[in-house]
Amino acid sequence: MDFKSQLNINEVPNHIAIIMDGNGRWAKSHNKPRVFGHKKGVVSVRNVVEGAGEIGVKYLTLYAFSTENWNRPKVEVAALMQLLVATISNEVSSLNKNNVRLLTIGDLKSLPGNCERELEKAKEKTKNNTGLSLVLALSYSSKSEIVRAVKKIANDVVKNEVKIDAINDNLINDYLDTANVPSPELLIRTSGEYRLSNFLLWQIAYSELYFTNKYWPDFTKEDLFEAVFDYQNRERRFGLTSEQIKN
Ligand code: FPP
């Protein structure tokens, strides 16, 4: 089925977040080393970024490296960092050509120096682009993001710059890494795992969740369109009744 032509272009999610999972298992199923799966995963990233732009998604957040991923074997971590640097420096001109703005969330300072520099450079070079915002979650976990936000708020309370009574949903949003990014309407996870793995826990309070058995390297823009089609056939009630939504 051609899902793209079935989409209601006025109801495309503004923000889609993706937990890209299954690179390792994909590689294993092809009798290749895990890194081969990550390399193939970059091809999927490119394809899905293109697809998101085609249907008018404004924000696409990709979980590329979690704080927990630091505990993987050293060689795999090094290969992932290397792949990230190479991909970012190769793709900047293509991001600019396609009007894509690069943003990041997570603790960039904990990345190797060359990786952090490459990312900062790419963000600077793409900052005026007005099409899709591609948000890479790197050295990211939701709980550490929330801890950092709470510390900053506490600090501002001590300095008397924030009143305790002023602490509400909106203020907390403003202290998260995603301060200027709207909440995702749709969260996709590949590889048949049904977990959130410490990803955007605050931001997905009302997101629709979509799970697919496909491993990330097999996930294409057609699969993205299928997920959006599925999303468009759901009723989002935000705690109200179906009748209230219809009226
Ligand atoms: C999950 O598969 C994937 C990752 C931890 C890394 C994702 C990274 C990429 C797709 C490449 C770099 C990305 C960018 C944006 C340039 P897994 O290794 O957990 O697979 P498994 O669960 O099958 O072992």
Boltz pocket constraint, residues with backbone or C-beta under 6 A from the ligand:
constraints:
  - pocket:
      binder: B
      contacts: [[A, 20], [A, 21], [A, 22], [A, 23], [A, 24], [A, 25], [A, 26], [A, 37], [A, 38], [A, 39], [A, 41], [A, 42], [A, 45], [A, 62], [A, 63], [A, 64], [A, 65], [A, 69], [A, 80], [A, 83], [A, 84], [A, 87], [A, 88], [A, 136]]
      max_distance: 6.0
